[in-house]
Amino acid sequence: RYQWQGNAGTHFWHAHTGLQKLDGLYGSIVVRQPPSKDPNSHLYDYDLTTHVMLISDWLHEDAAERYPGRLAVNTGQDPESVLINGKGQFRDPNTGFMTNTPLEVFTITPGRRYRFRMINAFAS
């Protein structure tokens, strides 16, 4: 566990080589502040720890296999699918096989206002 003085908000940590980030070396850091100090607190009723969306690309091979001999990613590469908080599905276009993995679900109650924090972790 790390402890430090951080600016309030939604932050993102990641490896500093494109290939490590592509292989999933990243995550979210949320620094909360008391509602009395949050200038946006009037816009939502709930700021839940479960309402962080870390959206990332999913390439179905290790970065070193996809980009042999490289230290960074070529931009413009299309991922095979997308993950939300590490969860996602993929339909193989050649076989029609669909992975049977759970998708991320966010639970809300109608009529209530929730704060969602979104982070783009795409490496491609």
N, C-alpha and C positions, 0 to 999 in steps of 0.2 A: 504494500500500500504506500502510495506517495502522498506527501502533504506539502503544499506550497501555496503561496499567495497567487491566485489566478484571477484574471478578469472574468466577470460574470458573463455567461453565454454558452453557446454550443461550439465546441472545438473538436478538432480531428488530429489524431496523431498517426504518423505513418513512417515507414522506412524511407530512407533517402536514396535508395536506388530504385529505379522504375520496376525492375524485375522482382524485387522483394515485395513491393506494394502490389504488383500484379498477382503474386502468390498469396496475398491475403494478410500481409503484415501491416495492419492498420486497425484503428478503433476510434470510438467516440469518447470524448471527455466533456461532461456537462458541469459547469460551475454555476450553482444556483445562488440567488441572493434573496433576502427577505422581500416579500411582496411590497412592503413599504418603500423599498429602494428600486423596484422594477418599474420603469416608465411605461411598460406595456401590460402591467398586471390587470388593468381594467378590461383587457381584451379577452381574457380567459378566466374560467373558474378553476381549472385543474391543470397542473403541470406535473404529469406522472412520469416516473422513471421508465415506465414501459412504453412511452410514446416518443421514442427516439427512432428515426428511420435512417439507417445507414445503407445507402443504395450503392451497389457495386457491380462491376462486370464480372462475368464468369466465363473464363476461357477454359476449355476442357483438357488442358495439358499444362504441365509446369512451364513457367516462363523460360527456363533454360532450354527446354525442348522446342518451344515455339520460336525463340530468338537465340539460336546457338551462337556463342561467342560474343554476345552483346551485353552491355551494361545498362542499357536503357531501352525503353519500349518504342517501337515505331508508332507514331500517332496515326489515327485513322483506321486502326484495326477494329473490326466489328466483333463483339463478344458473341459466344454461342447463346447466352442467356443472361439474365439479370438476377441479382440476389438482393433481398431486403433483409437486413440483419442476418446475413449468412444463410438465408433460406430461399429456395427457389426450385423450379422444375424445368425440365428440358425434354422436348420431343425431338428424337433423332429423325431428321428428314429422310434418311435412307431406309430405316426400318420401321418408323412409326412408333417405336418404343418410347413410352413416357415414364420418366422417373416418378417414383412414388414417395415423394418427400413432402413434409408439411410446409405450408406457406406461412408467412408471418401474419398474425391476426392482431388487430388493435381493437380493444373493447371500449365502447362508448355507450352512453345513455342519451337518447334523443332529448333535445332541449337544453343540454348542458354544453358549455364551451370548453374545449380542450386545447392546450398548446401542444403542437407537434413540432419536433425539432428534426430537420432533415439535413443529411450530410451526403454529398456526392463523393464517393470514394472510387470513381472510375479511374482506371489506370490506362485503358486503351484509347 
